[in-house]
Every structure is written in C-alpha cells, then in structure tokens.
Amino acid sequence: MGLQILVREFGDVSILDLRGKSTIDDGESEMLDSHLRKLVDKGVRKLLLNLADLNRIDSSGISIIVGTCASLRRKSGELKLLCPRGRVLEVLTVFRLLEVIPSFDNETQALASFEPRGYFAAS
C-alpha cells in the first residue's frame, strides 16, 4: 500500500494521519512533502504527525520530516510525532530524531503539549 494522508484539525493544530509507507518509490515521499508544504504555506504552525499506521519510512521521508520541522521552527512553529511504532520507530531511533522532535504515545497528551505555557518577565 502506498501512502494515505488524512488531515484533521483540532483547534489550531493540524493532525496528519499517515497510513502505509513514506518512501521514495512511487512518489509517496513527494506526496507527503507536498501536503506538508501546503499546510505550512497556508500558515499552519502546529503540526502533529500521527505515525501509528505508517509501516515504513526511508531516508526521503525522514528528510521531509526534518525539513518541515526546521521550516516550522524558523516560523516559531512546532512539529511533533504521535505513536511511532515498529520499523518506523527503529528508523527514527537510528537517525536520533526522537531526541530533537517531541514524540508522544497519546494523542491527548500530544495536543496538550501545544498549549501555550505561561511566561514570566525577567527581573
């Protein structure tokens, strides 16, 4: 199965449910890149990638996730991961991405992590 992408909104967070695989074969990674670029270009600054049903990812898919994360951070946005499993979790671990991109096993916790935190003025 190729890549299927379902976009859901929860407040100002866009959730992308990814199903299948994100590899360079058959253009799946290009499709993911196109979806993510369109969302960022439309002004989305909070993205949650639900990886629960993504069963394969290669370096092209990883590159797109890293590029999108960097692009969002330059615009004061955030990208977070939800439920990486199996081979996808292994690849993310090998690339050490879970050390730089927050990952959650629970959607409610992931969404709550986007909430603004209180800031205190420096004395």
C-alpha positions in Angstrom: 0.0 0.0 0.0 1.2 3.5 -0.8 0.9 6.5 1.4 -2.5 7.7 2.5 -2.8 11.1 4.3 -5.9 12.2 6.3 -5.7 15.8 7.7 -7.7 16.6 10.8 -7.9 19.8 12.7 -8.0 20.2 16.5 -8.1 23.9 17.3 -5.0 25.4 15.7 -3.2 22.0 15.5 -3.3 20.2 12.2 -3.0 16.4 12.6 -1.8 14.3 9.7 -2.8 10.6 10.0 -0.3 8.8 7.9 -1.1 5.2 6.7 1.1 3.0 4.6 4.7 3.9 3.7 6.7 7.1 3.0 9.4 6.0 0.7 11.0 7.4 -2.5 9.3 4.6 -4.5 6.2 5.6 -6.4 6.3 9.2 -5.1 5.0 8.7 -1.6 7.6 10.9 -0.1 6.9 13.6 -2.6 3.2 13.5 -1.8 4.0 13.9 1.9 6.3 16.8 1.1 3.6 18.5 -1.0 1.0 18.1 1.8 3.3 19.5 4.5 4.5 22.4 2.3 0.9 23.4 1.5 -0.1 23.4 5.2 3.0 25.5 6.2 2.4 27.9 3.3 -1.3 28.3 4.4 0.0 29.4 7.8 -0.2 26.2 9.9 2.3 26.4 12.7 1.4 23.4 14.8 1.7 20.0 13.1 1.2 16.6 14.7 2.2 13.6 12.5 0.3 10.5 13.6 2.6 7.7 12.7 0.6 4.8 14.2 -0.4 3.3 10.9 2.8 4.2 9.0 4.6 0.9 8.5 7.7 2.1 6.5 9.8 5.2 6.1 13.1 5.7 4.3 15.6 8.5 4.3 13.5 10.5 1.9 10.6 10.5 4.3 12.9 11.3 7.2 14.4 14.2 5.2 10.9 15.7 4.6 10.0 15.4 8.3 13.3 17.1 9.3 12.9 19.8 6.7 9.4 20.6 7.8 10.4 20.7 11.4 13.2 23.1 10.6 10.9 25.3 8.5 8.3 25.4 11.2 10.8 26.3 13.9 12.1 29.2 11.8 8.5 30.5 11.8 8.0 29.9 15.6 6.0 26.7 14.8 6.3 23.2 16.1 6.2 19.7 14.7 5.6 16.7 16.9 5.2 13.0 16.4 2.5 10.6 17.6 2.8 6.9 18.1 5.8 5.9 16.0 5.9 2.0 16.0 7.8 -0.9 14.6 10.2 -0.2 11.7 9.3 3.5 11.7 10.3 3.8 15.4 13.5 1.9 14.6 14.4 4.3 11.8 13.6 7.4 13.9 15.8 6.0 16.7 18.7 5.3 14.3 18.5 8.8 13.0 18.2 10.1 16.6 15.2 12.2 15.7 13.3 11.4 18.9 16.0 13.4 20.7 15.1 16.5 18.7 11.4 16.1 17.7 9.0 15.5 20.6 7.1 12.2 20.4 4.0 11.1 22.2 2.1 7.8 22.6 -1.1 9.5 23.5 -3.0 12.0 21.2 -4.5 13.9 24.1 -1.1 14.5 25.7 0.4 15.4 22.3 -2.3 18.0 21.7 -2.0 19.4 25.2 1.8 19.9 24.6 1.0 22.5 22.0 -0.8 24.7 24.6 1.0 28.0 25.3 2.8 28.0 28.6 2.9 30.9 31.0 5.8 33.2 30.6 7.3 35.3 33.4 9.0 38.6 32.9 12.7 38.5 33.7 13.6 40.6 36.8 
